[in-house]
Amino acid sequence: MTTETPDLSELDFATDLDAAPLAIGDDVADLLFREARTVNAFADDEVPDGAVRAAYDLVRWGPTAMNAVPLRLLLVRTPEARARLAAHMNEGNRDRVLAAPLTIVAAADTDFHRHLGTLAPHAVRLAERFAGDTGSRTGLARQSGLIQVGYLITGLRAAGLHVGPMGGYDAAGIDTEFFTENGWQSLLVLNVGQPAVADATRPRGLRLTYTDVARTV
Amino acid sequence: MTTETPDLSELDFATDLDAAPLAIGDDVADLLFREARTVNAFADDEVPDGAVRAAYDLVRWGPTAMNAVPLRLLLVRTPEARARLAAHMNEGNRDRVLAAPLTIVAAADTDFHRHLGTLAPHAVRLAERFAGDTGSRTGLARQSGLIQVGYLITGLRAAGLHVGPMGGYDAAGIDTEFFTENGWQSLLVLNVGQPAVADATRPRGLRLTYTDVARTV
């Protein structure tokens, strides 16, 4: 594989000198992003439905294509449902699902067009075209749904929760297990709760800087 | 098309009674989500690079699969680059790109694996497998890249900017125009700046509620 590696001095925690100040306080910036960490081990405390609801009530206002709002949430709570989900996770994620106080399957509703009359009355002719075009519907649902997953992770943290997102699973297996009747497609599986007292996170990984990722033309 | 429509009483601005309180203040919740609006017409004021940098410096800490951090940003500033981009936008978005003070093409780097030695030293064997598997790389880059677009939109607002995301464009055309040499794939095009004094936004669209989108098993 190619061995190109970014300059390590570019990858530390220092903020670039010419970054403008944020419009939010340091405490919020830390809570939502800078000090928030992916959690692998959770405390046993139950995660109240109201906290997830508060997160969704916040982030549902984030923009989506045509205001389609295709993100759907399957909250996996019972031991039976947990076992059904765990069977489709990669081996390294299976015990995490079984141990987490709450696991959410974030999904995209490929039948989102049924709601466009309410959500996007200005685009109702597009909605009719979507009705006969499963491919376009799936593409839009997944694109906007994943952007909404980004909002959701931020929103769960804004509601005081911690998340452990997991991409390692058999998506087709999960969709067959849970979504044959409603046209949802899994986008990401997230464990949710409060961190365990010990060994909740890995050491902090580095990140690419603005200089690494941005180009101007 | 199917005419199923959610109950309008479920779609108003009222917060469900049993939502838990947020861990962030109302001012921040309003700035990032609740009162933030998609902007279609921008003021002429230049958007300083430092504000975009501040947004990225914040949101780079958001989680991605394997810590791959695949989001890349093309800032389109010159009139010549603006015209090249506008040529690939759908007709309704063309004038918006030409008029915006700054347009960002958010993209996924399908060659993200070159950085995994630094970003994810624990996953270096996976990195080697990715080197020979363009399909898996593209899937992961687009999945995590879109989630990062959700963080980015939130982060631009946290930096005091407003956004007008546009999904209507010829993605292959943009990729050929700008990304033949670096393996990036366009994910979303965003106009960025401050709202124009008049007619900056459409009337607020409704949103699906938690009850509409969440199921528990």
Contacts between the chains, C-beta under 8 A, distances in Angstrom:
chain1	res1	chain2	res2	distance
A	1	B	113	6.7
A	1	B	114	7.3
A	1	B	127	6.6
A	1	B	128	5.6
A	1	B	130	7.9
A	1	B	131	3.6
A	2	B	111	7.7
A	2	B	114	4.9
A	2	B	131	7.4
A	3	B	114	7.8
A	3	B	117	7.6
A	4	B	114	4.9
A	4	B	115	7.9
A	5	B	114	7.5
A	5	B	115	6.8
A	5	B	117	5.7
A	5	B	118	5.3
A	6	B	115	6.1
A	6	B	118	6.1
A	8	B	118	7.0
A	11	B	118	6.4
A	15	B	57	5.4
A	16	B	53	5.8
A	16	B	57	6.6
A	18	B	49	7.3
A	18	B	50	4.8
A	18	B	53	6.7
A	19	B	50	5.4
A	19	B	53	4.5
A	19	B	54	4.2
A	19	B	57	5.3
A	20	B	48	6.1
A	20	B	50	4.0
A	20	B	51	4.4
A	20	B	53	7.2
A	20	B	54	4.6
A	20	B	159	6.4
A	20	B	160	7.8
A	21	B	54	6.9
A	22	B	54	5.7
A	22	B	58	6.5
A	22	B	158	5.4
A	22	B	159	5.7
A	22	B	160	7.6
A	23	B	31	6.4
A	23	B	157	7.8
A	23	B	158	6.1
A	23	B	159	6.3
A	23	B	160	3.9
A	24	B	28	5.3
A	24	B	31	6.9
A	24	B	32	7.6
A	24	B	158	4.8
A	25	B	28	7.7
A	28	B	24	5.4
A	28	B	25	7.7
A	28	B	28	5.2
A	28	B	158	8.0
A	29	B	58	5.8
A	29	B	158	7.1
A	31	B	23	6.4
A	31	B	24	6.9
A	32	B	24	7.6
A	32	B	154	7.7
A	33	B	58	5.1
A	33	B	59	5.8
A	33	B	61	4.4
A	33	B	62	5.9
A	33	B	151	7.4
A	33	B	155	7.5
A	34	B	58	6.8
A	34	B	61	5.3
A	36	B	61	6.8
A	36	B	62	7.9
A	38	B	63	4.8
A	48	B	20	6.2
A	49	B	18	7.3
A	49	B	216	7.6
A	50	B	18	4.8
A	50	B	19	5.4
A	50	B	20	4.0
A	51	B	20	4.4
A	52	B	210	7.7
A	52	B	214	7.2
A	53	B	16	5.8
A	53	B	18	6.8
A	53	B	19	4.5
A	53	B	20	7.2
A	53	B	210	4.6
A	53	B	214	7.5
A	54	B	19	4.3
A	54	B	20	4.6
A	54	B	21	7.0
A	54	B	22	5.7
A	56	B	210	4.6
A	56	B	213	6.9
A	56	B	214	6.9
A	57	B	15	5.5
A	57	B	16	6.7
A	57	B	19	5.3
A	57	B	209	7.8
A	57	B	210	6.2
A	58	B	22	6.5
A	58	B	29	5.8
A	58	B	33	5.2
A	58	B	34	6.9
A	59	B	33	5.9
A	60	B	207	4.3
A	60	B	208	6.7
A	60	B	209	7.4
A	60	B	210	7.8
A	60	B	213	7.9
A	61	B	33	4.4
A	61	B	34	5.3
A	61	B	36	6.9
A	61	B	207	6.4
A	62	B	33	5.9
A	62	B	36	7.9
A	62	B	150	7.0
A	62	B	153	6.7
A	62	B	154	7.4
A	63	B	38	4.8
A	63	B	153	6.7
A	63	B	163	7.4
A	63	B	165	5.4
A	65	B	165	7.9
A	65	B	167	4.2
A	66	B	167	7.9
A	67	B	205	4.1
A	67	B	206	7.9
A	67	B	207	7.8
A	69	B	207	5.7
A	69	B	208	4.9
A	69	B	213	7.6
A	71	B	213	6.5
A	72	B	213	5.0
A	72	B	214	7.5
A	72	B	215	7.5
A	73	B	213	5.8
A	73	B	214	4.4
A	73	B	215	7.3
A	74	B	214	7.9
A	74	B	215	5.4
A	74	B	216	7.7
A	74	B	217	6.5
A	75	B	214	6.3
A	75	B	215	7.0
A	75	B	216	4.4
A	75	B	217	7.3
A	76	B	216	8.0
A	76	B	217	5.9
A	77	B	216	5.7
A	77	B	217	7.0
A	78	B	217	6.4
A	81	B	217	3.9
A	84	B	217	8.0
A	109	B	213	7.9
A	111	B	2	7.8
A	113	B	1	6.7
A	114	B	1	7.4
A	114	B	2	4.9
A	114	B	3	7.9
A	114	B	4	4.9
A	114	B	5	7.5
A	115	B	5	6.9
A	115	B	6	6.1
A	115	B	208	6.5
A	115	B	212	8.0
A	117	B	3	7.6
A	117	B	5	5.8
A	118	B	5	5.4
A	118	B	6	6.1
A	118	B	8	7.0
A	118	B	11	6.3
A	118	B	206	5.9
A	119	B	205	5.9
A	119	B	206	5.7
A	119	B	207	7.3
A	119	B	208	7.2
A	120	B	205	6.4
A	122	B	202	7.5
A	127	B	1	6.4
A	128	B	1	5.4
A	130	B	1	7.9
A	131	B	1	3.7
A	131	B	2	7.2
A	140	B	167	7.3
A	143	B	146	6.2
A	143	B	167	7.0
A	143	B	187	7.7
A	143	B	188	7.7
A	144	B	167	7.7
A	146	B	143	6.2
A	146	B	146	3.6
A	146	B	147	5.5
A	146	B	149	7.8
A	146	B	150	7.3
A	147	B	146	5.5
A	147	B	147	7.4
A	147	B	149	5.1
A	147	B	150	4.3
A	147	B	153	7.3
A	147	B	188	7.3
A	148	B	150	6.4
A	149	B	146	7.8
A	149	B	147	5.1
A	149	B	150	6.3
A	150	B	62	7.0
A	150	B	146	7.3
A	150	B	147	4.3
A	150	B	148	6.4
A	150	B	149	6.3
A	150	B	150	1.9
A	150	B	151	4.8
A	150	B	152	7.8
A	150	B	153	7.7
A	150	B	154	7.3
A	151	B	33	7.4
A	151	B	150	4.8
A	151	B	153	7.7
A	151	B	154	6.5
A	152	B	150	7.8
A	153	B	62	6.7
A	153	B	63	6.7
A	153	B	147	7.3
A	153	B	150	7.7
A	153	B	151	7.7
A	154	B	32	7.7
A	154	B	62	7.4
A	154	B	150	7.3
A	154	B	151	6.5
A	154	B	154	5.3
A	155	B	33	7.5
A	157	B	23	7.8
A	158	B	22	5.4
A	158	B	23	6.1
A	158	B	24	4.8
A	158	B	28	8.0
A	158	B	29	7.1
A	159	B	20	6.4
A	159	B	22	5.7
A	159	B	23	6.3
A	160	B	20	7.8
A	160	B	22	7.6
A	160	B	23	3.9
A	163	B	63	7.4
A	165	B	63	5.3
A	165	B	65	7.9
A	167	B	65	4.2
A	167	B	66	7.9
A	167	B	140	7.3
A	167	B	143	6.9
A	167	B	144	7.7
A	178	B	217	7.1
A	187	B	143	7.7
A	188	B	143	7.7
A	188	B	147	7.3
A	202	B	122	7.5
A	205	B	67	4.1
A	205	B	119	5.9
A	205	B	120	6.4
A	206	B	67	7.9
A	206	B	118	6.0
A	206	B	119	5.7
A	207	B	60	4.3
A	207	B	61	6.4
A	207	B	67	7.8
A	207	B	69	5.7
A	207	B	119	7.3
A	208	B	60	6.7
A	208	B	69	4.9
A	208	B	115	6.5
A	208	B	119	7.2
A	209	B	57	7.8
A	209	B	60	7.4
A	210	B	52	7.7
A	210	B	53	4.6
A	210	B	56	4.7
A	210	B	57	6.2
A	210	B	60	7.9
A	213	B	56	6.9
A	213	B	60	7.9
A	213	B	69	7.6
A	213	B	71	6.5
A	213	B	72	5.0
A	213	B	73	5.8
A	213	B	109	7.9
A	214	B	52	7.2
A	214	B	53	7.6
A	214	B	56	6.9
A	214	B	72	7.5
A	214	B	73	4.5
A	214	B	74	7.9
A	214	B	75	6.3
A	215	B	72	7.5
A	215	B	73	7.3
A	215	B	74	5.4
A	215	B	75	7.0
A	216	B	49	7.6
A	216	B	74	7.7
A	216	B	75	4.4
A	216	B	77	5.7
A	217	B	74	6.5
A	217	B	75	7.4
A	217	B	76	5.9
A	217	B	77	7.0
A	217	B	78	6.4
A	217	B	81	3.9
A	217	B	84	8.0
A	217	B	178	7.1
